[in-house]
Structures are given as structure tokens and as C-alpha cells.
């Protein structure tokens, strides 16, 4: 858009055309903040239009939630057989132990939903939506420590530097939403042991900066500096931004630098967010029944429950990739108490999100993923007592669930040995999970690539197969 | 006899594999040979000869020189992290001498703010944090200040490395502070002895060798010629070290210490006694209650006369102790509401008191522990401390065969590290200096000169700079001067359509530096610039860090953890407290927003994202808002045109173009104060304000 038209549109706006319309025209004309996606994508008709990924950071115990091993009760306290452990590496934390006492879960399990999905008593709400979710019990990963394991889940590679899954998706498919970022991240704090969670986990790596996840803060004010200073109306701000854009573009013409162009577009996004975010986070119009469904925490900004509700609101607004990280699952000791607290915070809102999406007819085209970065050991870390045990990191098998767009509900997929130590059937690795998520979005994971430093990269590196058995 | 054949075949295969296993010949391990400068006669500065040769070979067209004001702003932001003042702009424009630019460079290198700026770069590389569970948090800022002073004094880089790795042995007592690099790793409650060794191997090899030796902790390096033995041999250099607290207090403070501590302890005991009065009646009851949950045989053990307990009994007691011992949470469950209220009120006082122990100023350095020095050093199988493997003797990766360890083990390593013949030491350092001047290193992976890292874009230039660095006695300032006075550095960053179309096919990413690379300023420089143009920046040097606006005083930078923090939040960004913690946020939102790292691990290159929340900070953040009001007041002048000029000069170090001037004047209109505020706001929100020009 030329200087003159931008300026004159503004004048028109103040003269009566209507501020919003002018702003929209300006935004769309000069620097569309939204990205339309790559030509040719999606590769085929998608089942899901968007993803809500509920990352349970710290690694929840599959043994106490999903992977029911009733026979372990008889082996309580017995040393884990060497035939099962097979000399696998341990983390520095249990490597000191001379004994590996088998610690059966103290929680009761029951079958739920039409598929008879096994779930523990810690997940009473998830149990109510068991018919919607597919529990994968045969996940496994290569990493044994938190940061590389999260990096692997986020980027398909254990070392930092590659684009995260959300930025791949927004790069490939663009955004359906003009006034919010295509990839939004929330981090909430659990009540247990938390591990560092770096912002690069939602970075765009070598993809352009505008595809990185935008982290909303865990506070009543989820985006900082959103409000105009006192005495500045949105209209005044619009005028400033138009002037600013004009001056910036004069300079951009000199340097032709893509990062400067990105920055100009971010002013438009920032302006859009000034009006969209308050509406997004204003829950006053949500009926009482919604808060009841998500639980009392959903009224407390920054909690997992509040973030689940915001995730639904973002999904309604067309945000492509919404990722929640809930910390505190790292129960090396005191697991029974710790996991109970974590589940109190997460079970109800996770299930509510599924039910809420379903009620609104959105579950069909929203893919929901729930899971951590690895599993936990069957043997107790630290002492096993009548009421207490801990569990160390365990990458060789763990559980994760998916629901919604493209996924067959009520399914239990894959199995593990009697100790939930090794996968015995239908192994799913991280690349496979990525390939499957992409598939639900109508993307062939082998064909969404980006050339960087002489090589074509993709989320799934050189691996990954779509897990057909999970698909509806 | 088939099995014999099979065994023989296996042995033969093993021997064959051993012989033919290609030992990677890393470019970075080849000796630095000072290359001949191509076409030297045509270039004043050899850097330009190397860069031009590559531009020519690739068929690229180079941009012309940058304008004077662009260059001044560039070199100011680069060397001091602060934009030039209008007076500095005027002086430079008014200086017709051919060496006007060189004089500016000399002035900036002599400016104490130069050390502040480059210390921030080095502290990323070395991994500085104010808070990270380290035992030495309370005095860690002395390490930061040592780096600033060392750079300002132009300490030769070999001495800088020696002090960082063995400052405790230096003849200069101040160099003790450099060992913050080592003690930084001593995090409690993990055992500090082992932590120092592990972190020293990893941090030294990444900072000074750009080698990922850390990958050889659990197994031989998958790509580079670094064995697991090398890792533990290098760790053995540091195994004798223990963290060592040195008091920095006066004699009087030290003498009075016992009394102060005794009072502090007595106050705590008094409070505890008041709490016990409330809980005592419940202790027995809770114990008995819990007994009912336990198996009878366990109860029997608890009921036994303690003197009659066997070892097995004691094991049972130990197992169940946590179950039967009530804690504050349990007491709260059983006490009456009134009791709970009183109990909590008293307990709060105790928490407060414990939070603020009477600390003497101190610094944690290292000392050699004779017992550990005499002990044997071992490799850990799979990096697992429980699996002591073969014994190792002190050494390091790439060591020559004939290293003699005499005196402190670190000396032999440092002699090798800093020797001119070391192919990595100077190469890695000059690559970093280059990166800080141009945004990217000649090797784009400044922390990895191994097989998985990038190859240099200009290998001859890298070697020439490395040789020159040795020649110039490892003077960093000499290298800065050499680089920033090159034509390559002084090129325009503007890409005309003609240049773009000429170069797009061969080098759209500007790897070969046909123009100066534009890039976003780092977190500290954005903030410093905002405060500086508002005339509100406190440029005093050194001292304790201050607290980011969103960092909770109590939780994060509490007196107990870091010593009293500085209350002046208008200081330079290097002093903004930062760090990592597993369970709470220690990074100010501002720093995270602009991609500063928390220092938990070394950072060779920061991300440079450009996001909507960043622009919101400059649009609406109170710091930016207050700064724009101050800037508007600062640019008082006779008439609006002059005032607009002064605004541009103050914020951007240049005069407005006629189009910009007209635009500003039409915006300002009748000159109401809020218009000037808006004008100032716009200046600091321009992309130009936050980009290296």
C-alpha cells in the first residue's frame, strides 16, 4: 500500500468510514499479520483444522494412570528382574541404587467407556470421556532427561535449534485468525517438582521468526504491555501505528531486510492483539456451567484449568496450534501424593476441554493431544514404603492420549510387558506421533520441508510413519 | 572346528575395523598457517582483501560505504552498546580529518562502557547467572565485574583464559574473582566436588575450544575425535578442587560476626519454642493415630525399648519414620482454628527471620584439596557416578603425548591451551569477536568447531585473524580496532534493488558480507538505548544486580540468596539479575522477551526473534512510555523543525530526511505537548531504533 492511500484511509476513518474497517483494510493491505500457508497445503483433506496439545511437563507415570499391571501387586518389593532391565541405562539419580524394588501402583484401575479403556482412579473425569480418547500405551523415546526429551517432542530432534511442531504447522498451513498469533503457548505451574522449560521449546528454529509460538503469561494479564498508556485511545494508537508503519517502510525500502519486515508485521499483530486479547481473556460471558465443567481453578488466571478454557476460546477464534505446558510431573519421590495433586489440577479441565469441544461440535476438527516427554520406572526410586514410592525417568515405554479430529475414540493402542518396562506391541515413537498429527491436519510429513544450509529439513527428520491404527 | 574359524574371523574383523576406522581430520585441528593476503596492495586492511577475494570469486557485487552517521551509530552500539549523543554526532560530522573515524574508535575502546558491553558477550559464553542454586550466589557479581575490568584493561586473552580457569593461582589477588567461572557450577544440594569437574570440562571446552567435549561424558564422541577417557582425563584436572568461601568483610565485621549470629540463632529458637508449646499436645496423638495404620510387626518395632532394637529394627524405623513424623501440614489438620492461626502467625516470623541470615560479604572461589589431589581419578561408565570405570590420569582432548604435569594440574593444560601452536584457542576467540561485530561468526556455530559444526565461510581470513591475534599478544582491543576499521565493517547495510538482484542467486543470505548485516539489537542494548536517549541511564559500573520489574523480591533475589540487590533499576541491562531455577521464574520477562538466556548453560549465540510481545513492550511498556516523555522534554529547541532534527539526532544519530521531517512536522501540527510525546514515542518505536544499522 502506498503512503498516500494509508494516510488517506486513516483520514477517512476518522471522518466516518468506521475505524475498524479502515484498520482492517490497512492491516490487510500493507502487512497482513496472518500467513496464508504454503501453496499446495494441506496435501489432502484434513480431519483436523487445529491442534490443542496438552503437554504434561516432567513426565507423568504411565503405571499410575494408564498402563494397568494388576499382576505386579504380587511382586511388590521384589527386585526388578535383570531379564527385564537388560542392563538399560539409568539416570544419574537411580544409578546409585543397589536394589530396584518393584512398586505396583497403589491406585485402583477400572475399565471405562465403550472400549473398556483402563484408567486409574486418579482420572475420574477423563474416565467420562474415555469413549473420545485413544490411549497409546506403547510410546517410547530416545531421550532420558527432561530438556532433550522435551526438545525431541517439540522439534523431532534432541539438540536445540530446529523448528518446533507448532511453528512447522503454522508455517505450512498458515493461520485462520487475523488478530491472534497462529501458535500460542501457555505454561502453568503444577504442585510438584518442576524442571526448567526453555522458551526455545516453541521457537521457530530456522523458519522465519513470525512462526514461533507466542507465550501467554500465567497471569490475569496474559500478554504484557497490552494496554495503551492512559489517555491513549485505540484510535490514537492506530494513528501512531500508521505513521510508524509509514516511516518504517521508508527505511525498509533501503535495507530490504526480512527481519525488519517481520517487525513491521508484528506491530500490526500487536495492534490486533490489543483488541483481540482482552476479548479472549474476558470470561465474564462464559456461563456458570462452563466454569463448573472446567472446575473452580478455571476462574484463577494462570492455572491449567483457566488455560484449558482459554485454549477452547483460542480454538474458536481459529488459532492453529495451541500448546499448554503443565509443569510438576517429575515425581522422583513422594509420587502418590504428587501425582494426586497433579491430577486434581489437570484431570477435570482436560476432560472438560474434550466435552466442551464436543458440545460445540468442534471436537471433530480439533486434534487434542495429552502427554509428557517420557514415562516412569516400575521400580521405586528411593525407598518403597507402605504408602510411598518414587519413580525415575523411563523412556522405553509410556502412555499418551489423543482425541478429536481424525482419531478413533475409545481405543487402547499398543502394549507393554508385565513390568511396563518395554513395549511389546505396536511401538509408537516420537516421529510416528508427529507424522500422525501432521496426517490428521492433512499434511504429508515427508513433504513439508524447509531448505536450510543446503539441506531439506522436516519435523520428522528421516523417520516417522503415520500410525494408521489410531485413525478414525 | 567351525567355532575357531568364527573366532578368528571376529578377531580379524575387529582388527580391520580398528585400522580402517577413519579418524576424522577436522579442519579446526589443523595448524593455523598464516595465509598470504590476496592482492594485498589494493587493500588498506587485509580483512578487506580476504572478503573481497571471496566476493569476487562468488560473482557478487559489494555495497558501497555506509554514510557517516550510520557508521557512527553502528560503531557506538557495537563497541559500547549505547547510541551516540547529538554532541558526538556533531563532533564526528564536523571532523574533516581522514582519521576522524579511527579517533572515534579509539575513544570508544577507551570508554569504560566498552568493557560493560563486551563483558555481556563473554558472560553469555562463560555462563553467568546471579541465581542458579549455586552455593556462591551471594558474591557472584564480583565475577561479572572482574570480566568488565579485565576487558577495559585489555587483559590479553591468554591471561583472561588463565584467570578464568585458575585465577586462584594468580599472583594478582583480584583474579580470584575470575574463578566464578568454575564455582558457578557448584550448585547445592548436588555434590559440589563432582559438579565443578563436570561443568569445568563442558564449559571450558565449549567456551575456549568450541568443542562439544560434554558429549563424551557417557561414551566416546560420536563424531569428533574425543574419547570418553579424554573427558575424564580432563575432569581429573579439576577433581582436586573444592569450592572455597573467602570473606570480603572488614576485620570488625568478622569479629562481630559470632555475636550477630548468636542473636539471630537465639531469636529463631525462641520462636520455635513458642510453636512447640502449641503443637506438643498433638505430637503424641498423631503418633498413636499413625500407629494404627501400620502393620503390627512395624508397630511392635516402634514400641520396643530403643536400646533393645536390632539393626533390622532400625531399618524398619528408618523406612517408616517419615510416615509417623508429623509436619506443619499435619498439625494444621488437627489443631483448632485458633491454634492454627496463632501457630501460623508465629511460623511466619520464623520464615522471615530465616530468609535474611546475617551474611558477611564473601566470594566463592576454589582451592586445591590435598586429599582429593592424592586420590585416584576414574572414568564413570555411561556417565553414571555409581559405575566407577577404569582409572584415568590427568590429561585433555587433543593433548600431545609428552605433557608433563608439574605443580597444579591445570598449569600444563593452560600452557597447551594458550600456546600459539594451539589450533583452536585463537581461532575460536577471533571467531567470537567477529560474530559480535557482524552478527554471525565466520564459523556460524561458534560453540562447535567439530564435525557437526559449520565450516568457515572464509577459512583463510579466520586463520589470518587467528595468527594476527597471536602476533598482537592476544590483545582483544587491537582485534576490535582492526575489524571495525575495515571497509567490510564500514559497508552500507542498504540493499538496493540492483544489488539484491545481482546477489540473490549466489548469496541471498549475505554469508559473504557483500553488505553489512542488519540485525536486531540484543535485550540489554534495546533497554540501555531507550534509557540512554531519555537521558535516564545510570552508567555506573559494577556492584550487585538489580531486580527485574516482575521478579518477586522475596522469592528470587532475596537477601539470603544473592545478597542485597541494587535498588537502581535504571542501570545498564548487564546488571539486571537473571538466572535459572527448577521451580520458579528467575528470568525477568523483559530479558526472556528479547531472547537473553538464563546462563544455566553457556550460550554461544543468542536467538534473535522478532515478535509481537516485543513490540508491545516498546509500544506500551512503562519503561518505554516514561522514556518517551523524557525524550520529548529533552529535545527542547527554538522551533519545531529544529526540535524534530534534535529528536532524530538523539534517538537515531542522524538528521531526518526531508520526507521524514515533513511527515513529523505535519504530525506535530500546532505543537501540543502530547504531539511531541507521540513523536518521541515514534522515534523509539522505529525499527531503526532496535536494529544494528
Interface residues (C-beta under 8 A of the other chain):
Chain A: X89 X90 X92 X95 X96 X97 X181 X189 X193 X194 X195 X196 X199 X200 X203 X204 X209 X210 X212 X214 X215 X217 X223 X224 X225 X226 X227 X228 X229 X231 X237 X240 X243 X244 X246 X247 X248 X250 X251 X252 X254 X255 X256 X257 X259 X260 X262 X263 X264 X266 X267 X269 X270 X273 X274 X383 X385 X386 X387 X388 X453
Chain B: X218 X293 X294 X295 X319 X320 X322 X323 X382 X383 X384 X385 X386 X387 X454 X493 X494 X495 X497 X500 X518 X519 X520 X580 X582 X583 X589 X592 X593 X598 X600 X607 X608 X609 X610 X611 X612 X613 X614 X615 X616 X617 X619 X620 X621 X622 X625 X657 X659 X660 X663 X667 X674 X678 X681 X682 X685 X686 X687 X688 X690 X691
